[in-house]
Amino acid sequence: KRTGYGRILGAGTTLGTAYNVQNLFTWTNDTGSQSYLYAKRGNLLQFYDLTAGTALDWITCTNGTFSGTANVDFAVLANTLMVGDGVGSTRHTTNGTAFTNTTGAPIAGHFEQYQQRIYAGGTANTLFYSTTGDPTDWSGAGASDSSSLDIPGPGRINKVVKLADRLLVHKQGGNIFRWDGYLLEDLATDSAMTSPESFSKTENYGFWLNRDGIYGSGGDKPELISNAVQPLFYGTKIGSGIAG
């Protein structure tokens, strides 16, 4: 919960009073003429027009039905907003209100823009990327330079984040790999985030939760930054941690 969310999501809006919102994010187009706030609740992705400045009124996006249990992730490139839940088709919009299934794009639950490409993953160990400068071209044929790479280690890709002009790819098994567009480097750690929803970033420094505590990274090997409060994580028994 954030300050101000209660007013936006409170009674009297079409979001209702259940507060069952899984995701909140914003997108502003390249000219700055349109800005939208998006809320994923249940199986619907809805938008609120921040530019219009009217009374609170949430509208379901065209082609905005997603899995009711999955969160959505997003990335932006070339005035195009891409979203996906890792269950159904990856989709994109250029007007902010109507989404189109992205032909050839992988089903993915995690997205990041890096080096003028959209990177997508989350259903297995393969990280896909779009054609340079075109988030809707995933064909890999003709002039397209879309392709993919496999990320080693157990489990599927759990999160893709950009820190210090590098991609950090987290795996369910705890491994983290760093990608610079040419070289895939093993960070030799098992501190990958256990929940992708725990990730936050400020001033290009990322924070996330792991069963061992709170980790942080500016793009290098992560460090355990919660040493001062570790008893809150480990408890009193050796080897015990946060359940789940």
trRosetta pair geometry for C-beta under 8 A, 3 or more apart (Angstrom, degrees):
i j d omega theta_ij theta_ji phi_ij phi_ji
1 5 5.7 -145 -158 57 70 138
1 6 7.4 35 -164 -52 116 87
2 5 4.9 98 59 -26 76 117
2 24 7.9 -124 21 71 126 148
4 7 5.8 -51 -164 31 52 110
4 8 6.5 43 147 -14 77 107
5 8 5.7 -61 -149 42 40 108
5 9 5.6 5 164 6 77 117
5 21 8.0 -143 -175 59 121 150
5 24 7.1 -114 -119 -47 117 170
6 9 6.5 -72 -133 53 22 89
6 10 5.6 46 163 -60 63 107
7 10 5.8 -39 -138 0 22 123
8 13 7.2 31 167 -49 46 167
8 15 7.9 41 137 21 73 150
8 37 7.5 -76 -159 128 146 156
8 48 7.4 -133 -161 9 111 171
8 56 6.6 176 -143 -126 56 133
9 13 6.7 -107 -143 55 25 143
9 15 5.2 -76 -141 99 70 147
9 19 5.8 89 138 -111 131 73
9 21 6.0 -92 -119 -23 144 140
9 39 7.4 150 -96 -125 104 154
10 13 6.6 96 68 5 50 110
10 17 7.1 18 -171 -112 45 76
11 16 7.9 -9 -113 -178 54 34
11 17 4.8 11 -85 -85 82 111
12 56 7.1 83 113 70 95 125
13 16 7.3 -83 85 -11 73 25
13 56 4.7 -59 -100 131 108 124
13 57 7.4 -154 -143 -92 80 26
13 58 5.9 66 170 -5 104 110
14 46 7.3 -157 99 -163 113 156
14 57 6.7 51 -5 -157 117 51
14 58 4.3 -141 63 57 106 95
14 59 7.6 64 62 -69 156 37
15 21 6.9 0 -169 -71 132 111
15 39 6.2 -15 -106 103 131 157
15 41 6.3 105 -151 9 94 160
15 46 7.0 -166 -86 69 88 152
15 58 5.3 72 -46 9 85 160
18 41 7.8 131 79 -177 111 130
20 41 5.3 107 93 -159 78 100
20 42 6.3 63 106 -49 125 75
21 24 6.2 35 154 -52 130 97
21 39 5.1 -57 -137 -165 118 107
21 40 7.0 110 -164 71 68 49
21 41 4.7 -52 -100 -82 57 104
22 40 4.9 -55 64 98 99 98
22 41 6.3 161 5 -99 80 43
22 71 5.1 -150 155 -105 119 79
22 72 7.6 104 101 11 116 77
23 38 7.3 -10 114 113 100 96
23 39 7.0 162 85 -153 61 39
23 40 4.0 28 43 32 103 113
23 71 5.5 119 -54 -159 114 90
23 72 5.3 -110 21 50 163 85
24 37 7.0 -6 -166 -177 90 96
24 38 7.0 162 -149 85 42 58
24 39 5.5 -4 -100 -102 76 73
24 40 8.0 -138 -60 20 40 72
25 37 7.8 171 91 -153 28 56
25 38 5.4 -14 63 57 74 104
25 74 5.9 -178 97 34 160 138
26 35 6.7 9 -177 -178 110 92
26 36 6.7 169 -151 88 65 48
26 37 5.2 -31 -97 -100 87 62
26 38 7.0 173 -91 12 32 80
26 50 7.3 13 -138 -18 116 149
27 35 7.3 -175 95 -148 42 55
27 36 5.6 -5 58 56 83 93
27 38 7.0 28 4 -15 101 118
27 74 7.5 -99 -65 151 121 148
27 76 6.4 161 -132 -85 107 131
27 81 4.8 -3 -137 -91 163 140
27 96 6.2 -171 90 -119 117 100
28 32 6.0 15 165 -118 119 54
28 34 6.9 169 -149 94 57 52
28 35 4.2 -12 -102 -104 90 90
28 36 7.8 172 -80 18 47 60
29 32 7.0 -129 75 -40 69 17
29 33 6.2 -33 66 49 119 77
29 34 4.8 43 6 55 118 94
29 35 7.6 -126 9 -71 70 52
29 79 5.8 41 -158 -149 83 95
29 96 6.7 -92 -53 -46 105 121
30 79 4.4 -60 -20 -89 118 106
31 34 7.9 53 66 13 93 75
32 35 7.5 -2 -160 -52 54 104
33 51 7.0 46 155 -131 47 155
34 49 7.6 -61 -155 -144 88 90
34 51 5.3 -88 -129 -14 46 151
34 95 7.7 -3 89 -171 170 56
34 96 5.6 -151 135 2 132 155
35 49 7.9 105 78 -167 55 52
35 50 4.3 -54 102 67 99 118
35 51 5.1 129 35 -50 78 91
36 47 4.6 -18 -172 -163 124 118
36 48 6.8 143 -161 67 69 45
36 49 6.1 -36 -105 -104 79 46
36 50 6.2 -173 -101 5 21 93
36 51 7.9 -41 -62 -3 58 95
36 96 4.7 155 -12 -179 142 124
36 97 7.4 -176 -95 -69 154 71
37 47 6.8 140 75 -158 46 62
37 48 4.5 -16 61 56 100 101
37 50 5.6 95 -19 -51 95 110
38 45 6.1 -4 -170 -175 111 94
38 46 7.0 154 -153 81 60 42
38 47 5.3 -29 -97 -98 71 75
38 48 7.9 -165 -74 18 28 72
38 61 7.7 5 -128 -44 107 129
38 74 8.0 97 62 -44 152 157
39 45 7.6 164 83 -153 40 50
39 46 5.3 -18 62 63 89 93
39 47 7.8 171 19 -87 70 28
39 48 7.4 40 -5 -12 107 104
39 58 6.7 -41 40 -135 125 136
40 44 7.3 178 -148 93 52 44
40 45 5.1 -21 -98 -101 80 75
40 46 7.9 163 -88 19 31 68
40 66 6.8 -27 -146 49 116 141
40 71 6.8 120 90 -149 146 55
40 72 4.9 164 -72 16 159 116
41 44 6.2 -14 66 63 69 88
41 46 7.1 -23 26 14 98 114
42 68 5.3 -29 -179 -137 60 92
43 65 5.5 20 142 -161 101 77
43 66 5.7 -166 -166 68 64 53
43 67 6.5 -104 -122 144 89 13
43 68 3.9 -47 -62 -77 94 78
44 60 5.2 -66 -165 -122 121 109
44 64 6.0 48 -162 124 67 102
44 65 6.3 -29 -98 -104 60 58
44 66 7.5 166 -85 26 11 82
45 60 7.3 99 75 -154 48 68
45 61 5.0 -22 97 23 96 125
45 64 4.0 -124 60 -167 89 101
45 65 7.8 -134 13 -62 83 17
45 66 6.0 63 -31 -7 103 119
45 72 6.5 20 -91 -12 122 164
45 83 7.0 97 -122 133 164 162
45 99 7.7 41 75 -17 139 145
46 58 4.5 44 152 173 134 108
46 59 6.2 159 -159 77 88 29
46 60 5.1 -54 -98 -93 84 49
46 61 6.6 -162 -108 -16 28 77
46 64 6.9 112 -71 148 43 150
47 58 7.1 155 73 -152 26 69
47 59 5.9 -29 61 63 77 83
47 61 5.7 78 -14 -68 108 92
47 96 6.7 130 -150 154 161 89
47 97 6.0 -122 48 -110 152 69
48 56 6.8 -25 -138 -149 133 69
48 57 6.9 140 -129 72 84 47
48 58 5.3 -48 -72 -97 91 69
48 59 7.7 139 -87 16 44 75
49 52 4.1 47 114 3 122 115
49 54 7.2 36 74 26 109 103
49 57 7.9 -11 27 72 93 94
49 59 7.9 20 -23 18 95 119
50 53 7.6 36 169 -65 41 57
54 57 6.2 -20 102 15 116 120
59 97 7.3 -1 98 -146 125 108
60 64 5.1 -173 174 71 78 134
61 64 3.0 122 66 -70 89 134
61 93 7.5 -93 -162 -65 129 152
61 97 6.0 -167 -129 -173 76 45
61 98 6.7 170 -176 -97 81 28
61 99 5.6 49 147 -10 126 105
62 97 6.4 58 9 134 97 75
62 98 3.7 -4 55 -122 128 80
62 99 6.4 180 87 26 70 62
63 91 6.3 -179 128 -140 120 148
63 98 6.6 70 23 -170 100 66
63 99 4.3 -126 86 74 108 86
63 100 6.6 100 52 -83 163 29
63 101 7.1 -124 -173 -38 144 75
64 99 6.1 118 -75 16 68 123
66 70 6.7 -106 150 71 108 101
66 72 6.0 -45 -157 -70 175 115
66 85 4.6 124 -173 -27 122 148
66 87 7.3 112 -177 58 80 114
66 88 6.2 -147 -136 33 64 128
67 70 3.9 47 79 20 128 109
67 85 5.0 -172 26 129 104 146
67 86 7.9 -57 19 67 143 72
67 87 4.0 59 -43 47 138 157
67 88 6.4 178 -36 -11 88 100
70 85 4.1 107 107 174 127 108
70 86 5.8 -151 -162 54 143 97
70 87 5.1 -176 -5 -15 157 123
70 109 6.7 -106 -176 -119 123 121
71 85 6.8 174 90 -136 29 83
71 109 7.4 83 76 -169 77 108
71 196 7.8 -164 68 85 140 112
71 197 6.4 154 -41 -78 172 114
72 83 5.1 14 177 -175 123 107
72 84 6.6 158 -148 80 80 22
72 85 4.9 -52 -92 -81 72 82
72 109 7.9 -126 -132 -148 34 70
73 83 7.1 167 82 -146 37 62
73 84 6.5 -22 56 62 79 73
73 85 7.9 145 11 -97 69 37
73 108 7.9 -74 61 127 118 88
73 109 5.9 91 10 162 117 52
73 110 5.1 24 55 -114 169 39
73 111 5.1 164 118 20 106 86
73 122 7.8 156 22 -53 141 159
73 196 7.8 -51 -76 143 131 137
74 81 6.2 -8 -169 -174 120 91
74 82 6.3 156 -154 83 65 54
74 83 4.7 -22 -96 -94 91 78
74 111 6.0 -53 170 62 10 131
75 81 7.9 164 84 -152 34 51
75 82 5.3 -12 59 58 78 105
75 111 3.7 -128 -11 137 113 110
75 112 5.5 -177 -98 -109 134 10
75 113 4.7 159 -179 -38 112 82
75 118 5.2 146 94 -134 136 98
75 119 7.7 131 -68 46 173 61
75 120 8.0 -131 17 -77 137 82
75 135 7.7 -171 100 -131 102 137
76 79 8.0 8 -176 -112 96 13
76 80 6.9 162 -153 79 59 47
76 81 5.4 -22 -100 -100 86 64
76 82 7.4 -177 -84 17 35 76
76 113 6.1 -53 65 -37 50 143
77 80 5.9 -23 74 58 61 95
77 82 7.5 -2 25 -4 92 116
77 113 4.9 164 -64 -120 101 121
77 116 6.8 119 -151 -157 122 47
77 117 7.3 -23 -113 176 165 8
77 118 5.4 -132 7 -56 139 94
77 130 7.6 174 69 64 155 142
77 133 7.6 -163 164 -144 114 26
77 135 4.3 138 69 -54 115 122
78 133 6.1 93 -69 -177 130 59
78 134 6.6 0 3 -103 166 35
78 135 5.9 -166 38 -1 111 100
79 94 6.1 49 126 -144 93 89
80 92 5.2 6 177 -174 108 122
80 93 7.2 159 -156 75 65 35
80 94 5.4 -36 -102 -86 75 80
80 135 4.9 -164 85 53 134 131
80 136 6.7 -108 -166 -39 166 98
81 92 6.5 155 82 -154 47 66
81 93 5.2 -15 60 58 98 87
81 94 7.8 171 19 -84 75 31
81 96 6.8 68 16 -103 139 60
82 90 6.4 8 -174 176 105 104
82 91 7.1 162 -151 88 60 41
82 92 4.7 -27 -97 -96 72 90
82 102 6.8 9 -130 -47 106 151
82 105 7.8 -158 -151 -147 128 160
82 111 5.8 -163 99 -156 111 161
82 118 5.7 42 30 -141 157 156
82 120 7.9 -85 136 -81 140 121
82 135 5.6 -134 -43 164 130 133
83 90 7.5 172 87 -157 38 64
83 91 5.6 -19 63 66 83 89
83 92 7.6 157 17 -89 67 41
83 99 6.9 -61 44 -122 114 141
83 111 7.7 -122 -114 9 28 150
84 88 7.6 -154 -151 76 75 66
84 89 7.6 -107 -120 126 97 34
84 90 4.1 -32 -81 -109 127 74
84 91 6.8 152 -78 18 69 68
84 105 7.9 -143 -72 133 139 126
84 107 6.8 169 -168 -161 129 49
84 108 4.9 67 100 73 154 69
84 109 6.1 -121 114 -93 95 32
84 111 6.5 116 30 -41 106 120
84 120 7.0 53 31 -146 152 121
85 88 6.2 33 50 33 108 84
85 109 5.9 1 164 -112 27 85
86 107 6.5 88 -154 153 32 88
86 108 6.1 -33 -93 160 66 22
86 109 2.6 -12 -50 -55 118 110
86 110 7.5 32 -70 -15 114 66
86 122 4.7 -88 -104 116 118 125
86 123 5.7 167 -159 -70 88 86
87 107 7.0 -106 91 -174 7 123
87 109 7.7 57 -19 -77 64 106
88 107 6.9 -161 115 -130 13 110
89 101 4.3 -6 138 -135 151 105
89 102 7.1 169 165 35 98 67
89 105 7.5 92 -174 73 78 103
89 107 6.7 -79 -106 -95 30 84
90 101 7.4 97 75 -156 48 61
90 102 4.8 -44 102 41 94 119
90 105 4.0 -92 67 116 133 129
90 106 6.7 57 -17 77 135 42
90 107 6.4 -166 -31 -110 87 35
90 108 5.8 22 -77 33 122 90
90 120 6.6 -10 -101 -145 152 156
91 99 4.0 45 155 170 131 119
91 100 6.2 157 -157 74 85 31
91 101 5.6 -52 -99 -96 82 40
91 102 6.0 179 -114 -16 22 88
92 99 6.6 144 68 -150 18 78
92 100 6.0 -31 63 59 72 83
92 102 5.0 73 -6 -72 107 111
92 135 6.4 149 -113 114 146 114
92 136 5.9 -115 42 -88 161 95
93 96 5.7 145 128 -69 129 15
93 97 6.9 166 -166 39 144 29
93 98 6.0 148 -126 77 111 45
93 99 4.8 -69 -57 -93 104 61
93 100 7.0 136 -86 9 57 77
95 98 6.0 20 61 33 116 90
102 105 3.8 26 103 2 116 136
102 135 7.8 -68 -132 136 142 81
102 136 5.6 -137 -142 -134 99 71
102 138 7.0 76 143 0 109 127
103 136 7.5 46 42 176 80 88
103 138 7.6 -175 103 44 55 100
104 137 7.5 1 75 -165 140 34
104 138 3.9 176 119 75 102 96
104 139 5.1 -59 -139 -76 166 60
104 146 7.8 91 138 99 126 162
105 108 7.5 -86 157 8 96 111
105 120 6.8 53 -174 32 97 169
105 128 7.7 142 -160 117 61 146
105 130 7.4 -16 -108 -88 96 103
105 136 7.7 -73 -50 -144 118 44
105 138 4.6 140 -85 -5 54 156
106 120 5.5 167 60 107 106 124
106 121 7.7 15 95 -94 142 42
106 123 7.4 -145 159 24 110 125
106 126 7.6 -152 -128 101 163 114
106 128 4.6 144 1 6 136 158
106 138 7.1 -150 -16 -176 69 151
106 148 7.9 80 -41 -92 143 132
107 123 5.7 51 98 -39 95 151
108 111 6.4 107 114 -66 126 83
108 120 3.7 -171 6 174 175 102
108 121 5.6 20 -138 -4 114 6
108 122 5.0 106 -164 31 67 106
108 123 6.5 -108 -103 -12 47 99
108 128 7.0 -125 -66 41 137 116
109 121 7.9 -45 48 107 66 42
109 122 3.5 -133 46 130 88 156
109 123 6.9 122 -3 -54 99 73
109 196 8.0 129 126 59 110 166
110 120 7.0 149 83 -152 57 49
110 121 5.5 -26 65 70 105 69
110 122 4.2 140 8 -62 94 121
110 157 6.4 -127 45 126 138 110
110 158 7.6 84 -44 132 153 22
110 159 5.6 -171 -129 -130 148 37
110 160 4.7 132 138 15 118 93
110 196 6.6 -114 -92 -148 119 153
111 118 6.0 -16 -162 -172 104 101
111 119 6.9 150 -155 80 50 56
111 120 5.3 -7 -102 -100 78 78
111 160 7.1 -46 -171 64 3 122
112 118 7.5 151 77 -156 33 56
112 119 5.0 -15 62 57 85 105
112 160 4.5 -131 -1 119 124 105
112 161 6.4 176 -93 -114 146 19
112 162 5.3 160 -178 -32 128 100
112 167 6.4 142 95 -123 145 105
113 116 7.8 12 -177 -105 94 16
113 117 7.2 164 -152 82 57 38
113 118 5.8 -35 -96 -98 66 62
113 119 7.6 175 -93 14 15 80
113 162 7.4 -44 71 -30 56 151
114 117 6.1 -28 72 62 65 85
114 119 5.6 3 27 -12 113 121
114 129 7.9 -73 63 -126 99 124
114 162 5.5 -179 -86 -97 104 123
114 167 5.2 -34 -87 -63 170 110
114 179 8.0 85 128 96 159 107
114 181 7.5 -156 138 -70 108 94
115 132 7.5 -57 133 -119 85 95
115 181 5.2 71 -33 -89 169 130
116 132 5.1 44 108 -160 113 77
116 133 5.1 -6 170 -63 119 62
117 129 4.5 31 154 -179 138 109
117 130 5.1 173 -160 59 80 75
117 131 7.3 -167 -117 93 93 15
117 132 5.8 -54 -68 -96 91 52
117 135 7.9 137 -163 -95 40 68
118 129 6.8 165 82 -150 44 61
118 130 4.4 38 44 5 88 125
118 135 4.5 67 -17 -130 130 96
119 127 6.0 -2 -171 178 105 103
119 128 7.1 154 -157 84 53 48
119 129 4.9 -24 -99 -96 68 90
119 130 8.0 -120 -64 5 33 77
119 160 5.6 -140 110 163 118 154
119 167 6.3 32 23 -121 171 152
120 127 7.5 151 74 -162 38 58
120 128 4.9 -24 64 67 90 100
120 129 7.3 161 17 -87 73 39
120 130 7.7 66 -6 -36 111 89
120 160 7.8 -139 -114 23 17 155
121 124 7.9 -101 -162 60 88 55
121 126 6.5 -166 -122 95 101 49
121 127 4.4 -45 -61 -108 136 64
121 128 6.5 157 -70 17 73 73
121 151 7.5 43 -151 1 162 133
121 156 7.8 -180 160 171 96 89
121 157 3.8 6 135 70 124 160
121 160 5.8 108 40 -42 108 129
121 169 7.2 28 51 -142 156 113
122 156 6.5 62 -177 146 32 119
122 157 5.2 -83 -78 85 38 98
122 158 7.4 91 -125 -109 75 16
122 160 7.9 -98 -55 -11 92 103
123 156 6.2 -101 134 -153 15 143
123 157 7.9 3 26 43 34 95
124 156 5.2 -91 -126 -119 15 101
124 157 7.4 29 86 6 31 89
125 150 5.6 42 118 -161 101 82
125 151 5.1 -138 -178 60 82 77
125 152 7.4 52 -178 -99 135 14
125 153 7.4 169 -132 63 124 67
125 155 7.7 118 -81 98 96 39
125 156 6.1 -125 -61 -125 58 49
125 157 6.4 132 -126 -36 37 83
125 171 7.3 18 -120 -121 91 113
126 148 5.2 16 180 172 105 132
126 149 7.4 162 -153 84 65 28
126 150 5.5 -41 -99 -99 68 65
126 151 7.4 176 -98 9 16 82
126 157 7.8 -93 58 -17 31 125
127 148 6.3 161 84 -159 46 78
127 149 5.5 -15 60 63 97 78
127 150 7.6 160 17 -106 77 15
127 151 5.5 70 -20 -34 111 112
127 157 6.3 116 -77 -81 86 154
127 160 7.0 125 -130 -94 116 134
127 169 6.0 -68 -75 -117 145 146
127 179 7.6 -145 101 -37 161 163
128 138 6.9 30 164 -148 127 118
128 146 7.5 18 179 180 91 98
128 147 7.7 -157 -147 114 63 29
128 148 4.5 -34 -101 -98 62 103
129 146 6.4 -161 98 -145 59 67
129 147 6.5 0 55 60 90 59
129 148 6.8 162 13 -92 70 49
130 134 6.3 -137 153 92 114 63
130 135 5.1 79 99 -132 174 41
130 136 7.4 64 -151 16 136 16
130 137 6.0 105 -173 69 93 62
130 138 5.5 -65 -114 -81 74 79
130 146 5.3 -35 -155 -107 31 109
131 134 4.4 -4 82 59 109 106
131 137 3.9 -19 17 91 131 116
131 138 7.2 -136 -15 -75 84 34
131 139 7.8 2 -43 34 121 77
131 143 7.9 62 -145 115 139 75
131 144 4.7 -91 -84 -145 126 76
131 145 5.5 107 -131 46 74 65
131 146 4.6 -59 -53 -46 69 90
132 145 5.9 9 -4 58 97 121
134 137 4.1 25 115 14 126 115
134 144 8.0 -94 71 -119 134 85
137 144 5.2 -149 158 -116 116 112
137 146 6.0 -159 123 -35 77 129
138 144 7.7 76 160 -170 4 140
138 146 4.8 -178 -141 -176 41 162
139 142 7.1 16 101 30 132 97
139 144 4.7 141 65 11 90 170
139 146 6.3 111 47 44 42 132
140 144 5.4 -95 -72 108 10 120
140 145 7.8 24 -124 -168 54 13
140 146 4.7 -96 -67 80 68 87
140 147 5.8 101 -114 -83 112 60
141 144 5.7 38 51 38 41 120
149 179 7.6 151 66 -119 146 138
149 184 6.5 -169 150 -60 146 140
151 157 6.0 86 45 -81 146 101
151 169 5.2 -118 -118 127 148 144
151 171 6.3 -169 129 -74 120 111
151 177 5.5 -163 -148 32 100 145
151 184 7.5 -154 -112 -157 68 137
152 175 7.1 -71 99 129 76 164
152 177 7.2 113 43 -65 79 140
152 186 7.4 -34 61 -89 123 114
153 171 4.4 132 101 70 129 173
153 173 5.1 -158 162 59 97 128
153 174 7.7 -132 -177 62 131 59
153 175 3.5 -113 -121 29 161 151
153 177 7.5 -163 -2 -35 131 111
154 171 6.8 122 73 149 48 127
154 172 6.9 -86 117 80 75 89
154 173 3.3 104 72 -72 92 148
154 175 7.5 125 36 -1 65 115
155 158 7.0 7 136 -45 124 107
155 171 5.1 129 77 167 102 88
155 172 2.6 -128 170 61 145 106
155 173 4.2 176 10 -30 114 80
156 171 7.3 -179 99 -148 22 72
156 172 5.6 49 46 -14 59 122
157 160 6.6 10 172 -51 125 94
157 169 6.0 -55 -134 -173 107 101
157 170 7.1 100 -165 76 63 55
157 171 6.3 -56 -104 -101 42 61
157 172 7.9 -27 7 -23 2 82
158 170 4.6 -68 67 110 98 100
158 171 6.0 103 2 -167 101 13
158 172 4.9 135 -58 -69 118 61
158 192 6.2 108 53 154 134 125
158 193 6.5 -163 120 74 124 83
158 194 8.0 -59 177 -141 154 19
158 196 5.6 -163 159 -61 76 103
159 169 7.7 172 88 -154 52 41
159 170 4.3 15 52 43 90 122
159 192 7.6 167 38 -173 104 99
159 193 5.7 11 14 52 146 124
159 196 4.1 167 -77 -119 108 100
159 199 6.0 143 -163 -35 154 146
159 208 7.8 -180 62 -116 167 155
160 167 6.1 -13 -169 -167 93 109
160 168 7.6 161 -154 81 45 50
160 169 5.5 -7 -108 -108 79 72
160 170 7.5 -146 -70 21 36 77
161 167 7.3 147 78 -155 37 59
161 168 5.2 -16 65 59 89 97
161 170 7.5 34 6 -14 101 108
161 199 6.2 -148 -78 -169 139 150
161 201 7.2 165 -166 -60 125 133
161 206 5.8 82 145 -108 152 156
162 165 7.5 11 -178 -110 98 20
162 166 7.2 161 -152 78 61 33
162 167 5.8 -37 -96 -97 68 61
162 168 7.7 172 -94 15 19 77
163 166 6.2 -29 73 62 64 83
163 168 5.7 5 24 -9 111 121
163 201 7.3 -148 -92 -126 94 127
163 204 6.1 124 -150 -177 68 75
163 205 7.4 68 -144 -115 116 25
163 206 5.2 -84 -83 -13 134 119
163 217 6.1 82 126 112 170 95
163 218 6.1 -175 170 179 117 30
163 219 4.1 -162 119 -76 96 75
164 204 6.1 104 -62 169 60 119
164 218 5.6 76 -46 149 123 73
164 219 2.8 -60 31 -40 128 159
164 220 7.6 21 27 -30 160 67
165 180 7.9 44 128 -132 82 85
165 219 7.5 17 42 -121 54 149
166 178 5.2 7 161 -168 132 102
166 179 6.8 150 -174 68 80 44
166 180 5.5 -41 -119 -88 92 76
166 219 5.1 107 40 -156 117 108
167 178 6.9 149 79 -157 54 50
167 179 4.3 -18 62 58 109 99
167 180 7.8 -165 23 -71 79 31
168 176 5.7 -6 -172 -173 98 111
168 177 7.5 155 -155 79 50 39
168 178 5.7 -21 -99 -99 67 73
168 187 7.7 13 -136 -31 99 146
168 206 7.5 -140 43 37 146 159
168 217 6.9 99 -85 102 167 146
168 219 7.1 -152 -48 -131 116 49
169 176 6.9 153 75 -157 49 57
169 177 4.8 -17 58 62 103 90
169 178 7.7 -174 16 -80 78 24
169 179 6.4 44 -16 -9 115 115
170 175 7.8 156 -156 89 45 50
170 176 5.5 -19 -101 -104 63 84
170 192 3.8 140 -156 -153 95 109
170 193 5.4 -2 -165 29 165 84
170 196 7.5 170 72 -95 135 86
171 174 6.8 -27 82 43 89 27
171 175 4.4 11 40 59 127 88
171 176 7.2 -151 13 -74 81 38
171 177 7.6 54 -25 -3 108 97
171 192 5.6 -153 51 -46 54 174
172 192 7.5 -109 -86 102 7 140
173 190 7.4 -72 135 -140 71 94
173 192 7.6 63 75 38 44 138
174 189 7.5 -121 153 127 88 62
174 190 3.3 21 143 -167 132 78
174 191 6.7 59 -170 -16 88 17
174 192 4.9 178 -152 27 29 99
174 210 7.9 77 -129 -145 89 119
175 186 7.1 -47 -165 -145 112 92
175 187 7.9 144 -174 49 66 86
175 189 7.4 128 -137 76 43 56
175 190 6.5 -26 -68 -107 48 60
175 192 6.1 6 62 -29 26 130
176 187 4.6 -23 88 41 97 131
176 189 5.6 -10 30 67 108 105
176 191 6.8 -33 -13 65 127 74
176 192 5.0 166 -61 -79 88 90
176 222 6.9 90 17 -10 164 115
177 184 5.6 4 174 -175 125 93
177 185 6.5 153 -164 76 71 43
177 186 5.8 -38 -107 -99 83 50
177 187 6.7 -163 -100 -4 26 88
178 184 7.5 154 77 -158 45 46
178 185 4.5 -21 61 63 95 102
178 187 5.8 90 -20 -57 104 103
178 219 7.4 85 -130 -179 130 70
179 183 7.5 -178 -140 87 49 45
179 184 5.4 -11 -98 -104 83 71
179 185 7.6 -175 -72 21 37 74
180 183 5.6 10 40 48 106 83
180 185 7.7 35 -10 -2 101 112
187 220 7.8 140 -136 169 116 44
187 221 5.0 160 -175 -104 103 75
187 222 7.4 69 146 0 145 79
188 221 7.0 -29 62 -113 83 126
189 192 7.6 139 107 -37 94 67
189 221 5.7 145 -42 -156 134 94
189 222 5.9 157 148 39 166 95
191 210 5.2 -68 -162 -75 67 167
191 212 7.0 -71 -119 43 86 128
191 215 4.9 129 166 -97 122 159
191 222 4.6 -137 95 75 139 134
191 224 7.4 -132 -125 -67 140 81
192 210 7.1 124 80 -103 31 112
193 196 6.2 114 102 -89 129 41
193 198 5.6 -171 -163 64 121 110
193 199 5.9 -66 -76 -64 170 94
193 208 3.7 -68 -93 159 118 140
193 209 6.2 71 -147 61 86 54
193 210 6.2 -108 -115 -71 38 76
193 215 7.5 -138 -79 50 72 118
194 198 7.4 33 61 15 70 143
194 209 6.1 -66 42 109 95 87
194 210 5.6 123 -17 -129 97 44
194 211 5.7 86 -50 -39 149 79
194 244 7.5 133 148 134 133 62
195 198 4.4 89 80 -15 100 107
195 208 7.8 -171 67 -171 67 97
195 209 5.9 9 38 66 101 115
196 199 6.2 -29 -171 -3 51 115
198 208 4.9 99 104 -155 100 71
198 209 3.9 -79 177 17 161 103
199 206 6.3 -18 -160 -167 95 108
199 207 7.2 150 -150 80 47 52
199 208 4.6 -15 -93 -91 68 107
200 206 7.2 155 83 -152 39 61
200 207 5.1 -14 62 59 87 99
200 208 7.5 162 19 -75 62 60
201 204 7.0 10 179 -116 109 18
201 205 6.7 162 -153 77 69 37
201 206 4.7 -28 -97 -97 90 71
201 207 7.3 -180 -82 17 41 71
202 205 6.1 -25 70 57 63 87
202 207 7.9 5 15 -3 91 110
204 218 6.3 56 125 -149 87 84
204 219 7.6 -14 163 -35 100 110
205 216 6.2 15 169 -176 101 109
205 217 7.3 177 -158 89 66 31
205 218 4.9 -34 -106 -89 80 83
206 216 6.6 166 88 -151 51 60
206 217 5.3 -13 59 60 99 80
206 218 7.5 167 16 -87 74 32
207 214 6.3 -3 -169 -178 100 103
207 215 7.3 159 -152 86 51 47
207 216 5.1 -19 -98 -98 70 86
207 225 7.6 -75 -122 47 96 140
208 214 7.5 165 85 -153 29 63
208 215 5.8 -19 64 62 78 92
208 216 7.9 153 19 -86 62 43
209 213 7.9 -119 -146 139 61 24
209 214 6.2 -39 -100 -102 59 64
209 215 7.7 143 -118 19 10 82
209 242 7.8 -43 177 57 120 159
210 213 6.4 1 66 54 88 43
210 214 7.6 157 26 -101 78 16
210 215 5.3 39 -1 -12 122 118
211 233 8.0 135 165 179 43 111
211 241 4.4 60 173 144 93 151
211 242 5.8 -148 -137 48 64 87
212 215 7.8 56 73 -52 101 104
212 224 6.5 -70 122 -111 116 125
212 233 6.9 65 166 142 29 142
212 241 6.7 -57 -83 -122 38 136
213 224 5.4 66 70 -155 130 101
213 225 7.7 -171 129 54 117 50
213 226 3.9 -158 177 59 119 125
213 227 7.6 61 171 -62 170 41
213 229 8.0 142 -143 81 115 81
213 230 6.0 -50 -88 -112 136 77
213 233 4.7 -120 -91 -20 75 174
214 224 7.5 106 74 -159 50 60
214 225 5.6 -63 102 66 95 88
214 226 3.9 103 35 -42 94 124
215 222 4.4 28 174 169 122 130
215 223 6.7 152 -153 74 76 31
215 224 5.9 -48 -99 -97 74 48
215 225 6.7 119 -138 9 24 89
216 222 6.5 151 73 -153 26 84
216 223 6.0 -28 63 61 79 82
216 225 4.5 23 7 -18 116 140
217 220 6.2 -154 -158 60 92 52
217 221 7.2 -131 -120 118 114 18
217 222 4.2 -68 -61 -96 113 72
217 223 7.1 141 -82 11 65 70
224 227 6.1 93 120 -55 103 85
226 229 5.4 -64 -177 58 88 91
226 230 6.1 127 120 -75 85 65
226 233 6.6 82 119 -23 137 139
227 230 5.6 -15 -149 -36 36 114
229 232 4.8 -12 162 16 95 121
229 233 7.3 92 117 -13 79 94
230 233 5.5 -63 -157 40 50 106
230 234 5.6 20 158 -1 86 113
231 234 6.1 -65 -125 52 32 93
231 235 7.2 98 -176 -84 61 8
231 236 7.7 32 -158 -73 95 59
233 241 6.2 -4 160 -143 83 74
233 242 6.1 -53 -151 -36 75 99
234 237 7.9 -148 157 65 78 51
234 240 6.1 104 -180 75 56 75
234 241 6.2 -29 -111 -93 50 63
235 240 4.4 -45 53 97 126 129
235 241 7.5 -144 7 -81 104 19
236 240 7.5 9 55 43 43 139
237 240 4.1 72 72 -17 99 127
